[in-house]
Amino acid sequence: MILNVDLASEVPIYQQLRDRIVEAIAGGVLTVGSSLPATRTLAADFGINFHTVNKAYDLLRQQGVIRLNRKSGAVVTSTAADPPFSAEWTARARTLLAEAVARGLPPDEVLEICRSVLDSFGATQPEDKP
């Protein structure tokens, strides 16, 4: 798994790590049961404090994306969308979409971008059941 973070970005490094891991899961690079690198290993690879990686992993654990275990480390878990997640996600999506419209992107272009991003993850998602 290759993660890219921008150490000069205004987005905190732990958030970038969290986001890249979620994207790797959505893209099928990481699957249920996949192990993540140890916090100290990942921190050394990026030249960052291991507490930063720990913060990203803890956030993913709180969100139910990974489980942390002393023996097996950080492992991707299976998750199902629940009503609280759906409500929180909808609020975040609303803000992101509002930003796109406020910055002048036409609604059709916003929808096309959304479809394109979803399609990039589509090959890894289970097919719709009748």
C-alpha positions as CSV (number, residue, x, y, z in Angstrom):
1,M,0.0,0.0,0.0
2,I,1.4,3.4,-1.0
3,L,0.1,6.4,0.9
4,N,0.8,10.0,-0.1
5,V,0.7,12.8,2.3
6,D,1.6,16.5,1.8
7,L,3.7,17.6,4.8
8,A,3.2,21.2,3.7
9,S,-0.6,21.0,3.5
10,E,-2.9,22.9,5.8
11,V,-4.8,19.6,6.3
12,P,-3.3,17.9,9.4
13,I,-1.1,14.9,8.6
14,Y,-3.3,12.5,10.7
15,Q,-6.3,13.5,8.7
16,Q,-4.5,13.0,5.5
17,L,-3.4,9.5,6.6
18,R,-7.0,8.7,7.7
19,D,-8.3,9.9,4.3
20,R,-5.8,8.0,2.3
21,I,-6.5,4.7,4.2
22,V,-10.3,5.1,3.7
23,E,-9.7,5.7,0.0
24,A,-7.5,2.6,-0.2
25,I,-10.3,0.6,1.4
26,A,-12.9,2.1,-1.0
27,G,-10.6,1.4,-4.0
28,G,-10.0,-2.2,-3.0
29,V,-6.3,-1.8,-2.2
30,L,-7.1,-2.7,1.4
31,T,-9.7,-5.3,2.1
32,V,-11.3,-6.7,5.2
33,G,-8.6,-8.4,7.2
34,S,-5.8,-6.4,5.7
35,S,-3.1,-5.3,8.2
36,L,-1.9,-1.8,8.3
37,P,1.7,-0.9,9.0
38,A,2.8,-0.5,12.6
39,T,2.5,3.1,13.8
40,R,6.3,3.4,14.4
41,T,7.0,1.9,10.9
42,L,4.6,4.3,9.1
43,A,5.9,7.2,11.2
44,A,9.5,6.4,10.3
45,D,8.6,6.1,6.6
46,F,7.1,9.6,6.6
47,G,9.6,11.1,9.1
48,I,6.7,12.1,11.4
49,N,6.0,11.5,15.1
50,F,4.4,8.1,15.7
51,H,1.7,9.8,17.8
52,T,0.5,11.4,14.6
53,V,-0.1,7.9,13.0
54,N,-1.6,6.8,16.3
55,K,-4.1,9.6,16.1
56,A,-5.1,8.6,12.6
57,Y,-5.4,4.9,13.6
58,D,-7.5,5.9,16.6
59,L,-9.8,8.0,14.5
60,L,-10.3,5.1,12.1
61,R,-10.9,2.8,15.1
62,Q,-13.5,5.2,16.5
63,Q,-15.2,5.3,13.1
64,G,-15.3,1.5,13.0
65,V,-13.1,1.2,9.9
66,I,-10.2,-0.7,11.7
67,R,-9.7,-2.7,14.8
68,L,-6.6,-2.3,17.0
69,N,-5.2,-5.3,18.7
70,R,-1.9,-5.7,20.6
71,K,-1.1,-9.0,18.7
72,S,-2.4,-8.2,15.2
73,G,-2.0,-4.4,15.2
74,A,-4.3,-2.4,13.0
75,V,-6.6,-4.5,10.8
76,V,-9.4,-3.4,8.4
77,T,-12.8,-4.4,9.6
78,S,-16.1,-4.9,7.8
79,T,-18.5,-2.1,8.4
80,A,-22.1,-1.3,7.6
81,A,-23.5,2.2,7.3
82,D,-25.8,3.0,10.2
83,P,-28.2,5.9,10.6
84,P,-25.8,8.1,12.7
85,F,-23.1,7.6,10.1
86,S,-25.5,8.4,7.2
87,A,-26.7,11.6,8.9
88,E,-23.1,12.8,9.6
89,W,-22.0,11.9,6.1
90,T,-24.9,13.7,4.5
91,A,-24.1,16.8,6.5
92,R,-20.5,16.7,5.3
93,A,-21.5,16.0,1.7
94,R,-23.9,19.0,1.9
95,T,-21.2,21.3,2.9
96,L,-18.8,20.0,0.3
97,L,-21.3,20.3,-2.5
98,A,-22.3,23.8,-1.3
99,E,-18.7,24.8,-1.5
100,A,-18.5,23.6,-5.1
101,V,-21.6,25.5,-6.1
102,A,-20.6,28.6,-4.2
103,R,-17.2,28.5,-6.0
104,G,-19.0,28.5,-9.4
105,L,-19.0,24.9,-10.5
106,P,-22.2,24.1,-12.4
107,P,-24.5,21.5,-10.9
108,D,-24.0,19.2,-13.9
109,E,-20.3,19.3,-13.5
110,V,-20.6,18.6,-9.7
111,L,-22.7,15.6,-10.4
112,E,-20.3,14.3,-13.1
113,I,-17.4,14.7,-10.7
114,C,-19.3,12.8,-8.0
115,R,-20.1,10.0,-10.5
116,S,-16.5,9.8,-11.7
117,V,-15.2,9.5,-8.1
118,L,-17.9,6.9,-7.2
119,D,-17.1,4.9,-10.4
120,S,-13.4,4.8,-9.4
121,F,-14.5,2.8,-6.3
122,G,-17.3,1.0,-8.1
123,A,-15.3,-2.1,-9.2
124,T,-14.8,-3.1,-5.6
125,Q,-18.3,-2.7,-4.3
126,P,-20.8,-5.6,-4.1
127,E,-23.3,-5.7,-6.9
128,D,-26.8,-4.5,-6.2
129,K,-29.1,-7.3,-5.2
130,P,-32.6,-7.6,-6.7
